């Protein structure tokens, strides 16, 4: 399984997130549809996740929920 690592700044600190390319594809599409930057989307995900939930996990769940919601609305 290959991961793609991207770096973003969160609250003034650089952090890296490693996700599968398919998750990045969904997150990029979400950011574009919401007219925000990918960094802005990651900041939103970071601010709404549980304190003990890893950011990469929260990003995957966010992407999955988005896909499931879109599927149920189709």
C-alpha positions in Angstrom: 0.0 0.0 0.0 1.4 3.4 -1.0 0.9 6.5 1.0 1.3 10.1 -0.2 2.6 12.5 2.5 1.5 16.2 2.4 2.6 18.9 4.8 0.3 21.6 6.1 0.4 24.3 8.8 -2.0 23.9 11.7 -2.1 26.5 14.4 1.3 27.8 13.3 3.0 24.4 13.3 4.0 22.3 10.3 2.6 18.7 10.3 2.6 16.0 7.7 -0.3 13.7 6.9 0.2 10.4 5.1 -2.9 9.0 3.3 -3.6 6.8 0.4 -3.9 8.6 -2.9 -7.6 7.8 -3.1 -8.3 9.7 0.1 -6.3 12.7 -1.1 -8.4 12.7 -4.3 -11.6 12.8 -2.3 -10.3 15.5 0.1 -9.1 17.6 -2.9 -12.6 17.3 -4.4 -14.2 18.3 -1.1 -12.0 21.4 -0.8 -12.7 22.4 -4.3 -16.5 22.0 -4.0 -16.4 24.0 -0.7 -14.2 26.7 -2.4 -11.5 26.4 0.3 -7.9 25.3 0.2 -6.9 21.8 1.1 -5.1 23.3 4.1 -8.3 25.0 5.1 -10.2 21.7 4.9 -7.5 20.0 7.0 -7.8 22.8 9.6 -11.5 22.2 9.8 -11.1 18.5 10.2 -8.4 19.1 12.9 -10.7 21.4 14.8 -13.6 19.0 14.8 -11.9 15.7 15.6 -11.8 14.0 19.0 -8.7 14.8 21.0 -7.5 11.2 20.9 -8.2 10.7 17.2 -5.2 10.8 14.9 -5.5 13.5 12.2 -5.0 11.0 9.4 -7.9 8.9 10.8 -10.1 12.0 11.1 -9.3 12.9 7.5 -10.2 9.4 6.2 -13.5 9.4 8.1 -14.3 12.9 6.8 -13.7 11.7 3.2 -15.7 8.5 3.8 -18.7 10.4 5.3 -18.6 12.8 2.3 -18.7 10.0 -0.2 -21.5 8.1 1.7 -23.6 11.3 2.0 -23.2 12.0 -1.8 -24.1 8.4 -2.6 -27.3 8.6 -0.4 -28.3 11.8 -2.1 -28.0 10.4 -5.6 
